[in-house]
């Protein structure tokens, strides 16, 4: 279970504003979508390379990962019919 400090850090770093990137979650103070950060990491980029390419802190990148994990934890999963 996520600790309260990590949850607060995520909430302070991830924002959703309908006027920024069509309301998609972004790293606060940037126009960098959380989905892009996750996608680059999933594609094999290192945390350090993502930080450099988007001018983010390690806390920003970790907040994006925490945000994605939190969304997955809230989802209901059902097997597809065979």
C-alpha positions in Angstrom: 0.0 0.0 0.0 1.3 3.4 -0.9 2.3 5.6 2.0 0.7 9.0 2.6 3.9 10.9 1.7 4.1 9.3 -1.7 0.4 10.0 -2.4 0.9 13.7 -1.5 4.0 13.9 -3.7 2.0 12.4 -6.6 -0.9 14.8 -6.1 1.5 17.8 -6.0 3.2 16.8 -9.2 0.4 15.6 -11.4 -2.3 18.0 -12.6 -5.3 17.8 -14.8 -6.4 21.1 -16.4 -8.9 21.2 -19.3 -6.8 24.0 -20.8 -3.6 22.0 -20.9 -3.1 19.1 -23.3 -6.8 18.6 -23.6 -7.2 17.8 -20.0 -4.8 14.8 -19.9 -2.8 14.4 -16.7 0.6 16.2 -17.0 3.6 16.9 -14.8 2.9 20.2 -12.9 4.5 23.2 -14.6 5.0 21.4 -17.9 3.0 20.2 -20.8 4.5 16.7 -20.5 1.7 14.1 -20.4 2.0 11.3 -17.8 1.2 8.9 -20.6 4.3 10.0 -22.6 6.6 9.5 -19.6 5.2 6.0 -19.0 5.4 5.2 -22.7 9.0 6.2 -23.0 9.9 4.2 -19.9 8.0 1.2 -21.2 9.8 1.6 -24.5 13.2 1.1 -22.8 14.3 4.6 -22.0 16.1 5.0 -18.6 14.7 7.1 -15.9 17.7 9.4 -16.3 17.1 9.8 -20.1 13.4 10.6 -19.6 14.5 13.2 -17.0 16.9 14.8 -19.3 14.7 14.7 -22.4 11.8 16.4 -20.7 13.7 18.4 -18.1 12.0 16.6 -15.2 13.1 15.6 -11.7 13.3 12.0 -10.6 10.3 12.8 -8.3 8.3 13.9 -11.4 9.0 10.6 -13.1 8.2 8.6 -10.0 4.9 10.6 -9.6 4.0 9.6 -13.1 4.6 6.0 -12.3 2.7 6.2 -9.1 -0.2 7.9 -10.9 -0.4 5.1 -13.5 -0.2 2.4 -10.8 -3.0 4.1 -8.9 -5.2 4.1 -12.0 -4.5 0.4 -12.5 -5.3 -0.4 -8.9 -8.7 1.2 -9.2 -9.6 -0.7 -12.4 -11.7 -3.8 -12.4 -10.3 -6.6 -14.5 -12.4 -9.2 -16.2 -11.2 -12.1 -18.4 -12.2 -11.9 -22.0 -14.6 -14.6 -23.2 -12.9 -17.5 -24.9 
